[in-house]
Amino acid sequence: MTRTEDLRSLSAEDLQRHDDLADFAPEEHTYLGRTKTVFRAGTGPAVIVMTEMPGITYFVARFARRVRDAGFTVFLPQMFGTPGRPMSTPYMLGSLSRACISREFRAFSSNRSSPITAWLRALAAAVHPDCGGEGVGAIGMCFTGNFALSLMLEPAVKAPVLSQPSLPLGRAGGMHIAPDELAEVKERLEREDLVVLGYRFQNDKLCRAERFAAYREALGDRFRGRELPDEAGATGAPIDPHSVITVHLVDEEGEPTREAVDEILDFFRERLESA
């Protein structure tokens, strides 16, 4: 097997890897009457990394470390799953089932935002003064992918990224945000000359082309969506190409998924670091 082939193929060790998150500091944050554990690491402007299903895995933590090492303070909220637990199909299905019936999420709603986004906006508002910089970055993935758009209702958030946004489940073109909130976000993007980044694999069945088309129709050129060929994703994962910057990342210069990571980090630098 060549080096490139090896990088493209996930090993059983990768998939079974437990992450003790020892280089993150767990903090308790209470907003709107609810307390959640948030794993924090690094210094510099704040970036909220919202985990994909099934929870904070090694792959999600690896991306968070990449953000930290680029000069940012990472905040990784615990929203579902068990921190550091290896990913598996049973674990994925269990986390998804519990999230779908939780009052904090509206997994099947196209024109309503999940209630947890209000808590996440409060987190962004609280950490910005502590971390400094021009604002806060926010990236959602999969189940939380759409949340970064709702976080734009908080003035501190200035760099939203939607990675394979998968809600609402079962509605290909839904954007999982209330119409009045979407209008407010669009007005702010225009007023402050801001943009939203989006990433998906071309044949992703959880984040379909119709969803990105809906974002483009609603936000115009304020939405900059990038669609990667399926063959650009790492092989050996328990699901088809889906997780652009985590499980399916091929971490080699020149690879489309690596370019996506680099673009996101450059986006955070451009929008969050003080001039």
C-alpha positions as CSV (number, residue, x, y, z in Angstrom):
1,M,0.0,0.0,0.0
2,T,1.4,3.4,-1.0
3,R,1.6,6.4,1.4
4,T,-1.4,8.1,-0.3
5,E,-3.5,5.0,-0.2
6,D,-2.6,4.5,3.5
7,L,-3.7,8.1,4.3
8,R,-7.0,7.6,2.4
9,S,-7.9,4.4,4.4
10,L,-9.1,4.6,8.0
11,S,-7.7,1.8,10.1
12,A,-9.6,-0.2,12.7
13,E,-7.3,1.4,15.3
14,D,-8.5,4.9,14.2
15,L,-12.1,4.0,14.4
16,Q,-11.7,2.4,17.8
17,R,-9.6,5.1,19.3
18,H,-10.7,6.5,22.6
19,D,-9.8,10.1,23.3
20,D,-9.3,11.1,26.9
21,L,-9.4,14.8,26.0
22,A,-6.7,15.4,28.6
23,D,-5.4,18.5,26.8
24,F,-8.9,20.1,27.1
25,A,-10.2,21.7,30.3
26,P,-13.8,20.8,31.1
27,E,-15.8,23.8,32.3
28,E,-19.4,24.1,33.5
29,H,-21.3,26.8,31.7
30,T,-24.8,27.8,32.8
31,Y,-27.1,29.9,30.5
32,L,-30.9,30.2,30.3
33,G,-31.2,27.9,33.3
34,R,-29.3,25.0,31.8
35,T,-25.7,23.8,32.6
36,K,-23.5,22.0,30.1
37,T,-20.0,20.8,30.1
38,V,-17.8,22.6,27.6
39,F,-14.2,21.4,26.8
40,R,-11.8,24.3,26.4
41,A,-8.3,24.6,24.9
42,G,-6.0,27.2,23.6
43,T,-5.7,30.9,23.5
44,G,-6.8,33.6,21.2
45,P,-10.2,34.5,19.7
46,A,-13.0,32.1,20.5
47,V,-14.3,29.4,18.1
48,I,-17.2,27.2,19.1
49,V,-16.9,23.7,17.6
50,M,-20.2,21.9,17.6
51,T,-19.8,18.1,17.4
52,E,-21.3,15.8,14.9
53,M,-23.0,12.5,15.7
54,P,-22.4,10.4,17.7
55,G,-20.6,12.9,20.0
56,I,-17.1,14.2,20.7
57,T,-15.0,11.5,19.1
58,Y,-11.3,11.4,18.5
59,F,-12.0,12.8,15.0
60,V,-14.0,15.8,16.3
61,A,-11.3,16.5,18.9
62,R,-8.6,16.2,16.3
63,F,-10.2,19.0,14.3
64,A,-10.7,21.1,17.5
65,R,-7.0,20.7,18.2
66,R,-6.3,21.9,14.7
67,V,-8.3,25.1,15.4
68,R,-6.5,25.5,18.8
69,D,-3.1,25.1,17.2
70,A,-4.0,27.7,14.6
71,G,-4.2,30.3,17.4
72,F,-7.7,30.2,18.7
73,T,-9.5,29.3,22.0
74,V,-11.7,26.3,21.2
75,F,-15.0,25.7,23.0
76,L,-16.4,22.2,22.5
77,P,-19.8,21.8,24.1
78,Q,-21.0,18.4,25.2
79,M,-24.5,18.1,23.6
80,F,-24.9,14.4,23.1
81,G,-23.0,11.2,23.4
82,T,-20.1,10.3,25.7
83,P,-17.0,12.5,25.5
84,G,-14.1,10.7,23.9
85,R,-16.0,7.4,23.2
86,P,-15.0,5.7,19.9
87,M,-17.5,5.9,17.1
88,S,-19.5,2.8,16.0
89,T,-22.8,2.2,14.2
90,P,-24.7,1.2,17.4
91,Y,-23.3,4.3,19.3
92,M,-24.3,6.5,16.3
93,L,-27.8,5.1,16.2
94,G,-28.2,5.4,20.0
95,S,-27.1,9.0,20.1
96,L,-29.2,9.9,17.2
97,S,-32.3,8.4,18.7
98,R,-31.9,10.2,22.0
99,A,-31.2,13.5,20.3
100,C,-34.3,13.2,18.1
101,I,-36.6,12.9,21.1
102,S,-34.8,15.6,23.1
103,R,-36.5,18.9,23.7
104,E,-33.3,20.7,22.9
105,F,-33.4,19.6,19.2
106,R,-36.1,19.7,16.5
107,A,-34.5,17.2,14.2
108,F,-37.4,17.1,11.7
109,S,-38.4,20.7,11.6
110,S,-37.6,22.7,8.5
111,N,-38.7,26.2,9.5
112,R,-37.8,26.2,13.2
113,S,-34.5,26.4,14.9
114,S,-33.4,23.9,17.6
115,P,-33.9,25.4,21.1
116,I,-30.3,24.6,22.0
117,T,-29.1,27.3,19.6
118,A,-30.2,29.9,22.1
119,W,-27.9,28.4,24.7
120,L,-25.1,28.3,22.2
121,R,-25.6,32.0,21.4
122,A,-25.4,32.8,25.1
123,L,-22.1,30.8,25.2
124,A,-20.7,32.9,22.3
125,A,-21.7,36.2,23.9
126,A,-20.1,35.1,27.2
127,V,-16.7,33.9,25.9
128,H,-16.1,36.7,23.4
129,P,-15.0,39.4,26.0
130,D,-12.8,36.8,27.7
131,C,-11.0,35.7,24.6
132,G,-10.9,39.0,22.7
133,G,-10.5,39.4,18.9
134,E,-13.0,40.8,16.5
135,G,-15.6,38.1,17.2
136,V,-16.4,34.5,17.6
137,G,-16.2,31.7,15.1
138,A,-18.8,28.9,15.0
139,I,-18.7,25.6,13.1
140,G,-21.4,22.9,13.1
141,M,-21.2,19.5,11.7
142,C,-23.8,17.0,10.6
143,F,-26.6,17.1,13.2
144,T,-25.4,20.5,14.4
145,G,-24.3,21.8,11.0
146,N,-27.2,24.2,10.6
147,F,-26.7,25.7,14.1
148,A,-23.9,28.0,13.0
149,L,-26.4,29.9,10.9
150,S,-28.7,30.4,13.8
151,L,-25.8,31.6,15.9
152,M,-25.5,34.6,13.6
153,L,-28.4,36.1,15.6
154,E,-25.7,36.8,18.3
155,P,-23.7,39.9,17.2
156,A,-20.4,38.4,18.6
157,V,-20.5,35.6,16.0
158,K,-18.8,36.6,12.8
159,A,-17.4,33.5,11.2
160,P,-20.1,30.8,10.6
161,V,-19.3,27.5,9.0
162,L,-21.8,24.8,8.0
163,S,-20.1,21.4,7.5
164,Q,-22.5,18.8,6.0
165,P,-25.6,20.3,7.7
166,S,-28.0,17.4,8.0
167,L,-31.1,18.9,9.7
168,P,-34.0,18.7,9.1
169,L,-33.9,14.9,8.7
170,G,-35.9,13.7,5.8
171,R,-36.3,17.1,4.1
172,A,-33.7,17.5,1.4
173,G,-34.1,21.3,1.0
174,G,-34.8,22.3,4.6
175,M,-32.6,24.8,6.4
176,H,-33.7,24.3,10.0
177,I,-34.1,27.9,10.8
178,A,-37.3,30.0,11.4
179,P,-38.1,32.4,8.5
180,D,-37.9,35.5,10.6
181,E,-34.5,34.4,12.0
182,L,-33.3,33.7,8.5
183,A,-34.4,37.2,7.3
184,E,-32.6,38.7,10.3
185,V,-29.4,36.7,9.5
186,K,-29.5,37.7,5.9
187,E,-29.9,41.4,6.7
188,R,-26.9,41.2,9.1
189,L,-24.8,39.4,6.5
190,E,-25.5,42.3,4.0
191,R,-25.1,45.0,6.6
192,E,-21.8,43.8,8.0
193,D,-20.4,42.3,4.8
194,L,-20.2,38.8,6.2
195,V,-20.4,35.4,4.6
196,V,-21.3,31.8,5.5
197,L,-19.1,28.9,4.5
198,G,-20.6,25.5,3.7
199,Y,-19.1,22.1,2.8
200,R,-20.6,18.8,1.7
201,F,-19.8,15.7,-0.4
202,Q,-21.6,15.7,-3.7
203,N,-23.6,12.5,-3.1
204,D,-24.1,12.8,0.6
205,K,-27.6,11.4,1.3
206,L,-27.8,13.3,4.7
207,C,-26.9,16.7,3.3
208,R,-28.2,16.8,-0.2
209,A,-27.6,19.2,-3.0
210,E,-31.1,20.7,-2.5
211,R,-30.1,22.0,0.9
212,F,-27.2,24.0,-0.5
213,A,-29.4,25.2,-3.3
214,A,-31.8,26.5,-0.7
215,Y,-29.0,28.3,1.1
216,R,-27.9,29.9,-2.1
217,E,-31.5,31.0,-2.9
218,A,-32.0,32.5,0.5
219,L,-28.6,34.1,1.1
220,G,-27.3,34.7,-2.5
221,D,-23.5,35.2,-2.7
222,R,-23.4,35.5,1.1
223,F,-23.4,31.7,1.1
224,R,-20.2,30.1,-0.2
225,G,-20.8,26.4,-0.5
226,R,-18.2,24.0,-1.6
227,E,-19.2,20.5,-2.8
228,L,-16.4,17.9,-2.8
229,P,-16.3,14.7,-5.0
230,D,-17.0,11.5,-3.0
231,E,-13.7,10.0,-4.0
232,A,-12.0,12.8,-2.1
233,G,-13.1,11.3,1.2
234,A,-11.2,8.8,3.3
235,T,-12.3,5.1,3.0
236,G,-13.0,2.6,5.7
237,A,-15.5,4.7,7.7
238,P,-18.8,3.1,8.8
239,I,-20.8,5.6,6.6
240,D,-20.4,6.8,3.1
241,P,-18.5,10.1,2.5
242,H,-20.2,12.7,4.8
243,S,-17.9,14.1,7.4
244,V,-15.7,16.5,5.4
245,I,-13.3,17.7,8.1
246,T,-13.4,14.8,10.6
247,V,-13.9,11.1,9.7
248,H,-13.5,11.5,6.0
249,L,-10.6,13.9,6.1
250,V,-7.5,12.9,4.1
251,D,-4.9,15.0,5.9
252,E,-2.5,15.5,3.1
253,E,-1.6,18.7,1.3
254,G,-3.4,19.1,-1.9
255,E,-6.3,16.9,-0.9
256,P,-9.8,18.6,-1.2
257,T,-10.7,17.8,2.4
258,R,-7.4,19.2,3.7
259,E,-8.0,22.3,1.6
260,A,-11.4,22.6,3.3
261,V,-9.8,22.6,6.7
262,D,-7.2,25.1,5.6
263,E,-9.9,27.4,4.1
264,I,-11.9,27.3,7.4
265,L,-8.8,28.2,9.5
266,D,-8.0,31.1,7.1
267,F,-11.6,32.2,7.4
268,F,-11.4,32.3,11.2
269,R,-8.1,34.3,10.9
270,E,-9.6,36.8,8.5
271,R,-12.8,37.4,10.5
272,L,-11.7,37.0,14.1
273,E,-8.1,38.2,14.5
274,S,-7.7,41.9,15.3
275,A,-6.0,43.9,12.6
